[in-house]
C-alpha cells in the first residue's frame, strides 16, 4: 500500500510551512514515528514523523513552501526492510553514472545559441520592466549585470540575484553567500517591521540597584538549588514577579488594541524572549502571577531547553500579554526593545555594571542595571508607562517586602 503523508496543521493560524531539512533520503527505509523532516512554520520548527514503516519517496525539495494538508512524501508500506542495505547500492549507482551523459547532451545545444545573439542583439543588457524596477531599488546599474534571457536581456531573476558592487578589490578573500531566510526568521522580520509601522511606540528608561537581589541570591541560591532538584535561583524569577505585580497596579500595560476596542486581561501570561538555534523565539509562561519563584524558574528552564533543542511547539509560543527580553546576557548596556504585537508593552533587561551612585548623601558603588519599557502610546499614556516602570524598580530594590511578603525563606519554599 502506498501511504500519502500530508503536512499536519501546526496551529489554527498557520496555512503553510517550509521544508527546512529532510532527515532521510529518497528511497530510504523508514520506521514508524521516525523523524523524517524538519519543517519551519512562521512560529516554530517542528519535526515530521513517519506515519508508517516502509520505503519513502520524497515529493518536495528542501526550501519548498507547501500548504498544510499537501502531500510531501509517499511511503510504500509493502516494501520489505533491507537486511544490510548493500544489495540495492549497485542498482542505485547505475542511473547516477548515466546522469552526467544526459546533462552534457542537454547543455551542448544550449551553449551555442545563447552566445551567438548576445553580442549582436539589441536586447543585450536591456532589463525587462520588472527587472528594471528591482535594479532601481537596489541602486544597481543595468550595465553591471549580465543578462541570461533571450538575446542577453536582463530578466527578473537576474535582477533578484544581482548584488551591488563592493568597490575595486585590493586582495584577500571576498567571497559572498546568498541564503534564503527561514520562514520563522521571515515572520519575525515581518512582525518587527509591522510593530514599528503600526504602533505609536515609545520607550521610557530607569535604573535598578541590584544589591538587594544579589544579597538574596548569595544567601539562598545554594539552599534553593539543593531543595529544588538543581534548579537555579536566577534574576528572571524576580523580574517576572515584579512585572506581574506592576501589571496589577497598571492594567492598561496588560491590554491590547483590537480595532476601536481595548482588550484587558485579568491574568498575566509573560512571554520570555529567548535565542534559539533557529532564531528569536518567545515562549509564554502562563498565569505567571500565580506562580512561585520556584514555579517561574522551573517553567522558564523547561521552555528554554525546549527552544534550544528545537522541540518548542506553536502552543508554547501562542498568546502572551506582556514580554520580557534580556539583552544583558549578550552584554547590552542599553537598548530600546521592540513591542511584540499584538501586545502593548515589553520590558528590556540589560547587563549589570558596578557604578558609583549617591546613597544618603554619600557616594557608594553598587551593581546597577538599566531597564527600558517600550509601549504603545495609542493605549498606554505616559503616567501608566512611567508608573509601571517605577513599580518594577521599587519591587526589585525591595524584593523581600514587595515580592516575598516579608519572608524570603518561605517565598523560596525553603
C-alpha positions as CSV (number, residue, x, y, z in Angstrom):
1,X,0.0,0.0,0.0
2,X,1.2,3.5,-0.8
3,X,0.6,5.9,2.0
4,X,0.5,9.6,1.2
5,X,2.0,11.7,4.0
6,X,0.5,15.1,4.3
7,X,1.6,18.2,6.2
8,X,-0.3,18.3,9.5
9,X,-1.5,21.6,10.9
10,X,0.9,23.0,13.4
11,X,-1.7,25.6,14.6
12,X,-5.0,27.2,13.7
13,X,-3.5,30.3,12.1
14,X,-0.8,28.5,10.1
15,X,-1.7,27.8,6.5
16,X,1.7,26.8,5.1
17,X,5.1,25.5,6.1
18,X,8.6,25.3,4.6
19,X,10.6,22.1,4.3
20,X,13.7,23.1,6.2
21,X,15.6,19.8,6.2
22,X,15.0,16.2,5.0
23,X,16.4,13.8,7.6
24,X,16.1,10.9,5.2
25,X,17.0,10.3,1.5
26,X,14.7,9.3,-1.3
27,X,14.4,5.5,-1.3
28,X,15.4,5.1,2.3
29,X,13.5,2.6,4.5
30,X,11.9,4.5,7.5
31,X,10.4,3.2,10.7
32,X,7.1,4.3,12.1
33,X,7.4,7.5,14.2
34,X,10.9,8.1,12.9
35,X,11.6,11.8,12.3
36,X,11.9,12.2,8.5
37,X,11.9,16.0,8.1
38,X,12.1,19.3,9.9
39,X,9.5,21.9,8.8
40,X,9.5,25.6,9.5
41,X,6.3,27.5,10.3
42,X,6.1,31.2,11.0
43,X,6.2,30.3,14.7
44,X,8.5,27.3,15.2
45,X,10.5,24.5,13.7
46,X,8.8,21.1,14.1
47,X,9.7,17.5,13.3
48,X,7.6,15.5,10.9
49,X,7.4,11.8,12.0
50,X,6.8,8.9,9.6
51,X,3.2,7.6,9.9
52,X,4.1,4.0,8.9
53,X,7.2,1.9,8.2
54,X,8.3,1.5,4.6
55,X,10.3,2.9,1.7
56,X,10.0,6.6,1.3
57,X,9.6,8.7,-1.9
58,X,10.1,12.4,-1.4
59,X,7.7,14.7,-3.2
60,X,9.1,18.1,-2.1
61,X,12.6,19.6,-2.0
62,X,14.3,21.4,0.8
63,X,13.3,25.0,0.9
64,X,9.9,24.4,-0.8
65,X,6.9,26.1,0.7
66,X,3.9,23.7,0.9
67,X,0.4,24.2,2.1
68,X,-0.9,22.5,5.2
69,X,-2.5,19.2,4.0
70,X,-0.3,18.9,0.9
71,X,1.4,15.6,0.2
72,X,5.2,15.8,0.8
73,X,6.2,12.2,0.5
74,X,4.9,8.7,-0.2
75,X,5.6,5.6,1.9
76,X,5.4,2.1,0.4
77,X,4.3,0.1,3.4
78,X,4.6,-3.2,1.5
79,X,8.3,-2.8,0.8
80,X,10.5,-5.2,2.8
81,X,13.0,-3.8,5.2
82,X,16.5,-4.3,3.7
83,X,18.8,-6.6,5.6
84,X,22.1,-4.8,5.1
85,X,21.4,-2.2,2.5
86,X,24.2,-3.4,0.2
87,X,22.2,-5.2,-2.4
88,X,20.4,-2.0,-3.6
89,X,23.6,0.0,-3.9
90,X,24.7,-1.1,-7.4
91,X,21.2,-0.6,-8.8
92,X,21.1,2.9,-7.4
93,X,24.5,3.8,-8.8
94,X,23.7,2.7,-12.3
95,X,21.4,5.7,-13.2
96,X,23.8,8.1,-11.5
97,X,26.6,7.1,-14.0
98,X,24.3,7.9,-16.9
99,X,23.1,11.2,-15.5
100,X,26.2,13.2,-16.4
101,X,25.9,12.0,-20.0
102,X,22.4,13.2,-20.3
103,X,23.3,16.6,-18.8
104,X,26.3,17.0,-21.3
105,X,24.0,16.3,-24.2
106,X,21.4,18.7,-22.9
107,X,23.9,21.5,-22.3
108,X,25.7,21.3,-25.6
109,X,23.0,22.7,-27.9
110,X,22.1,25.4,-25.3
111,X,25.6,27.0,-25.1
112,X,26.0,27.9,-28.7
113,X,22.7,29.7,-29.4
114,X,22.9,31.6,-26.1
115,X,26.2,33.1,-27.1
116,X,25.6,33.9,-30.7
117,X,22.8,36.5,-30.4
118,X,24.2,38.0,-27.2
119,X,26.8,40.1,-29.0
120,X,24.6,41.5,-31.7
121,X,21.1,41.5,-30.3
122,X,19.6,44.9,-29.5
123,X,18.1,43.3,-26.3
124,X,21.5,42.6,-24.8
125,X,21.9,44.3,-21.4
126,X,18.4,45.7,-21.5
127,X,16.3,44.9,-18.4
128,X,12.7,43.9,-18.5
129,X,10.3,46.3,-16.7
130,X,10.2,44.1,-13.6
131,X,14.0,43.7,-13.6
132,X,14.5,47.5,-14.1
133,X,12.3,48.2,-11.0
134,X,14.3,45.8,-8.9
135,X,17.6,47.1,-10.1
136,X,16.5,50.7,-9.4
137,X,15.5,49.7,-5.8
138,X,18.9,48.1,-5.3
139,X,20.6,51.1,-7.0
140,X,22.5,48.8,-9.4
141,X,23.3,49.9,-13.0
142,X,22.0,47.6,-15.7
143,X,25.4,47.7,-17.4
144,X,26.9,45.8,-14.5
145,X,24.5,42.9,-14.8
146,X,24.9,40.0,-17.3
147,X,21.6,39.1,-18.8
148,X,20.6,35.4,-19.2
149,X,17.4,36.0,-21.1
150,X,16.8,35.7,-24.8
151,X,19.3,37.8,-26.7
152,X,21.1,38.7,-23.5
153,X,18.1,40.5,-21.9
154,X,18.2,41.0,-18.1
155,X,15.4,39.0,-16.5
156,X,13.7,39.4,-13.2
157,X,15.8,36.5,-11.8
158,X,19.0,38.3,-13.0
159,X,17.9,41.4,-11.1
160,X,17.0,39.5,-7.9
161,X,20.3,37.7,-7.9
162,X,22.4,40.8,-8.7
163,X,24.5,42.3,-5.9
164,X,25.8,45.8,-5.7
165,X,29.4,46.5,-6.4
166,X,31.7,46.3,-3.4
167,X,34.3,48.5,-5.0
168,X,37.7,47.6,-6.5
169,X,39.2,44.6,-4.8
170,X,42.7,45.1,-3.3
171,X,43.4,41.4,-2.4
172,X,42.2,38.9,0.1
173,X,39.1,36.8,0.3
174,X,36.0,38.5,-0.9
175,X,33.5,35.6,-1.1
176,X,29.8,36.1,-0.7
177,X,27.0,33.7,0.2
178,X,23.3,34.1,-0.6
179,X,20.9,32.0,1.6
180,X,17.2,32.1,1.9
181,X,15.9,33.1,5.3
182,X,13.9,30.5,7.2
183,X,10.1,31.0,7.4
184,X,10.5,31.8,11.1
185,X,13.1,34.5,10.5
186,X,11.0,36.0,7.7
187,X,7.9,36.1,10.0
188,X,9.9,37.7,12.8
189,X,11.2,40.3,10.4
190,X,7.6,41.0,9.2
191,X,6.3,41.4,12.7
192,X,9.1,43.7,13.8
193,X,8.6,46.0,10.8
194,X,4.8,45.8,11.5
195,X,5.4,46.8,15.1
196,X,7.4,49.9,14.0
197,X,5.0,51.0,11.3
198,X,1.6,50.3,13.0
199,X,2.2,51.3,16.6
200,X,2.9,54.6,18.3
201,X,5.9,53.0,20.1
202,X,7.8,55.0,22.8
203,X,10.4,53.9,25.3
204,X,11.0,55.0,28.8
205,X,14.0,54.2,30.9
206,X,15.0,53.8,34.5
207,X,17.8,52.2,36.6
208,X,17.7,49.5,39.3
209,X,20.1,48.9,42.2
210,X,20.6,45.1,42.1
211,X,22.2,44.9,45.5
212,X,19.1,43.6,47.4
213,X,18.5,40.8,44.8
214,X,22.2,39.9,44.8
215,X,22.2,39.6,48.6
216,X,19.2,37.3,48.5
217,X,20.7,35.1,45.7
218,X,24.0,34.9,47.5
219,X,22.4,33.9,50.7
220,X,19.8,31.4,49.4
221,X,20.9,30.1,46.0
222,X,22.8,27.1,47.3
223,X,19.9,26.0,49.5
224,X,17.4,26.8,46.7
225,X,19.3,24.6,44.3
226,X,19.6,21.7,46.8
227,X,16.0,21.9,47.8
228,X,14.5,22.1,44.3
229,X,16.4,19.4,42.4
230,X,19.3,21.5,41.0
231,X,17.0,24.4,39.9
232,X,18.9,27.7,39.9
233,X,17.7,30.9,41.5
234,X,18.2,33.4,38.7
235,X,17.2,37.0,38.0
236,X,14.2,36.1,35.7
237,X,12.0,35.0,38.6
238,X,12.5,38.3,40.4
239,X,11.8,40.3,37.2
240,X,8.7,38.2,36.4
241,X,7.3,38.7,39.9
242,X,8.0,42.4,39.7
243,X,6.3,42.7,36.3
244,X,3.2,40.7,37.3
245,X,2.8,43.0,40.4
246,X,3.2,46.1,38.3
247,X,0.7,44.8,35.7
248,X,-1.9,44.5,38.5
249,X,-1.2,48.1,39.5
250,X,-1.3,49.4,35.9
251,X,-3.7,47.1,34.0
252,X,-3.5,49.2,30.8
253,X,0.0,47.9,30.2
254,X,-1.5,44.4,30.2
255,X,-4.1,45.2,27.5
256,X,-4.2,45.2,23.7
257,X,-5.9,47.1,20.9
258,X,-8.4,45.4,18.7
259,X,-9.6,47.9,16.1
260,X,-11.7,50.5,18.1
261,X,-11.7,48.4,21.2
262,X,-9.3,47.7,24.1
263,X,-9.0,44.1,25.4
264,X,-7.9,44.0,29.0
265,X,-6.7,40.8,30.8
266,X,-7.0,39.8,34.4
267,X,-4.2,37.3,34.1
268,X,-0.5,37.8,33.2
269,X,0.9,35.5,30.5
270,X,4.5,36.6,30.3
271,X,6.4,36.0,27.1
272,X,10.1,35.4,27.6
273,X,12.3,36.2,24.6
274,X,15.0,33.5,24.1
275,X,17.6,33.0,21.4
276,X,17.3,29.5,19.9
277,X,19.2,27.8,17.1
278,X,16.6,28.9,14.6
279,X,16.4,32.5,15.8
280,X,14.4,34.5,18.2
281,X,11.6,32.6,20.0
282,X,9.2,33.9,22.6
283,X,7.6,31.1,24.7
284,X,5.0,32.0,27.2
285,X,4.8,31.5,31.0
286,X,1.1,31.1,31.6
287,X,-0.6,32.7,34.6
288,X,2.8,33.9,35.9
289,X,1.0,35.9,38.6
290,X,0.0,32.6,40.3
291,X,3.5,31.0,40.2
292,X,6.1,31.0,43.0
293,X,9.7,31.8,42.5
294,X,10.4,28.0,42.1
295,X,7.5,27.7,39.7
296,X,8.7,30.5,37.5
297,X,12.3,29.3,37.4
298,X,11.2,25.7,36.6
299,X,8.9,26.9,33.7
300,X,11.5,29.2,32.2
301,X,14.1,26.4,32.3
302,X,11.7,24.0,30.7
303,X,10.8,26.4,27.8
304,X,14.4,27.5,27.3
305,X,15.6,23.9,27.0
306,X,12.8,23.1,24.5
307,X,13.7,26.1,22.4
308,X,17.4,25.2,22.5
309,X,16.7,21.6,21.5
310,X,14.3,22.6,18.7
311,X,11.3,21.0,20.5
312,X,9.4,24.1,21.1
313,X,5.8,23.9,19.9
314,X,3.4,26.5,18.4
315,X,1.2,26.3,21.5
316,X,4.3,27.1,23.7
317,X,4.6,30.5,21.9
318,X,0.9,31.3,21.4
319,X,-0.6,34.2,23.3
320,X,1.2,36.3,25.9
321,X,0.1,39.6,27.3
322,X,3.5,41.1,28.1
323,X,7.1,40.4,27.1
324,X,10.4,40.4,29.0
325,X,13.6,40.4,27.0
326,X,17.2,40.2,28.4
327,X,19.8,41.8,26.2
328,X,22.1,41.8,29.1
329,X,23.1,38.2,28.6
330,X,24.9,39.4,25.4
331,X,26.5,42.4,27.1
332,X,24.0,45.1,26.1
333,X,24.0,48.1,28.4
334,X,21.0,49.9,27.0
335,X,18.6,49.3,24.2
336,X,15.0,50.1,23.0
337,X,13.2,46.8,22.7
338,X,10.5,46.4,20.0
339,X,7.0,45.6,21.0
340,X,5.9,42.0,20.4
341,X,2.5,42.6,18.6
342,X,-0.4,42.5,19.4
343,X,0.9,43.2,22.9
344,X,1.3,46.7,24.1
345,X,4.4,46.6,26.2
346,X,7.9,44.9,26.5
347,X,10.4,45.2,29.3
348,X,14.1,45.2,28.4
349,X,16.7,44.0,30.9
350,X,20.4,44.8,30.4
351,X,23.8,43.9,31.8
352,X,24.7,44.7,35.4
353,X,27.6,47.1,35.9
354,X,29.1,48.4,39.1
355,X,28.7,52.2,39.1
356,X,29.0,54.9,41.7
357,X,25.7,56.3,42.9
358,X,24.6,58.6,45.7
359,X,23.1,56.9,48.7
360,X,22.0,59.0,51.7
361,X,24.3,61.8,50.6
362,X,27.3,59.5,50.1
363,X,28.9,58.0,47.0
364,X,28.8,54.2,47.0
365,X,29.5,51.6,44.3
366,X,26.6,49.3,43.6
367,X,25.7,46.8,40.8
368,X,23.3,48.8,38.6
369,X,21.1,47.8,35.7
370,X,19.3,50.0,33.2
371,X,15.8,48.9,32.4
372,X,13.6,50.0,29.4
373,X,9.9,49.8,28.8
374,X,8.7,50.2,25.2
375,X,5.0,50.7,25.0
376,X,2.2,51.5,22.5
377,X,1.2,55.1,23.2
378,X,-2.1,54.6,21.5
379,X,-3.4,52.7,24.5
380,X,-0.9,53.4,27.3
381,X,-0.3,57.0,28.5
382,X,2.9,58.4,30.0
383,X,1.6,58.2,33.5
384,X,0.9,54.5,33.2
385,X,4.1,53.7,31.4
386,X,6.4,55.6,33.8
387,X,4.4,54.4,36.8
388,X,4.7,50.8,35.7
389,X,8.5,51.0,35.3
390,X,8.8,52.8,38.7
391,X,6.8,50.0,40.3
392,X,9.1,47.4,38.7
393,X,12.1,49.3,40.1
394,X,10.6,49.6,43.6
395,X,9.9,45.9,43.7
396,X,13.3,44.9,42.6
397,X,15.0,47.2,45.1
398,X,12.8,46.0,47.9
399,X,12.0,42.4,47.0
400,X,11.6,40.9,50.5
401,X,8.8,43.3,51.4
402,X,7.1,43.8,48.0
403,X,7.6,40.3,46.3
404,X,8.1,37.9,49.3
405,X,5.6,39.2,51.8
406,X,8.5,39.9,54.3
407,X,9.7,36.3,54.4
408,X,12.3,35.3,51.9
409,X,12.7,31.7,53.0
410,X,9.0,31.0,52.8
411,X,8.7,32.7,49.4
412,X,11.6,30.5,48.1
413,X,10.0,27.4,49.7
414,X,13.0,26.6,51.8
